[in-house]
């Protein structure tokens, strides 16, 4: 994972806002979705246009659900991309 843990709704919102602040446009392409019990794995491509440069970031998100809410969310990707 590219960063340390972020806990709490407020902190997660801030983290995501910082992450996407350099992009003028972002699209998330869902490639595959698998679930078993309370775990969901989403393979996707985050397509971001930042400062006139297109960045396509393949990644995998692992979500653990508690009822209808996400309890844990881990994104895995290569920062070098």
N, C-alpha and C positions, 0 to 999 in steps of 0.2 A: 504494500500500500504506500502511496506517495507521501502521506502526511500522518501525523499522530492522531489519536482519537479526538473527536469533537463530541461533546455530550450536551444535551439540552437543546430544546427547540430554538431559543434565541441565538445560541452559539452556532448551531447548524445553519440557520438563516444567514448569519453574518459571514460564515465560511463560504457558502455558496455564492453570496453576493460578491465577495472579493474575487472568487474564482472566475466568475463570468463578467466582471466589470470591464475587462479589456476587450471583450468581444462585442461587436456591433450586432451580431446575429448568431443564433445557435439553433441547431436542429438535432434532435435525438432520433437516430434510426435504430429501431429494435430489430435485431438479427434473429435472436432465439430467446425463448422464455421457457424455463423448466421450474416445476415446483414439486415439493414433497413435504407433506405435513405443513409445518409453519415456516419452511425455508423456500425462498424464491431466488432463482439465479436468472439474471437478465443480461444477455450478451448484446452489446449495442455499439454503435459508432456515434460519438459526439462530434458533430460537424459545426465548427465555429469559424466565423469570419472575424478576424481581429486585425485592425489596422491594415486593411486591404490584403491580408494574407489569409488563405484558407488553411485551416488545420483540421484534419480528420483523425480523431483519437479513438482507436478501438479500445474497448474496455469491457469489463464484466462487473456487474453489481450483484452483491449477495445481500439479500434482505431477510431478516428474521421478523416474522409478524407475531403480534400479540392481539388476537381478535382481528379487528380491522385496521389497526395502527402498526406502523413500522416501529419495531423495538430496536433493531440494530441494522445499520446499513454500511456495508464495506464496498468500496470501489477499488478495483485492481486494474492498473494500466501502466504502461511504460512512459515515464516522464520524458524520456529522450525523444519521443514522437513529437 
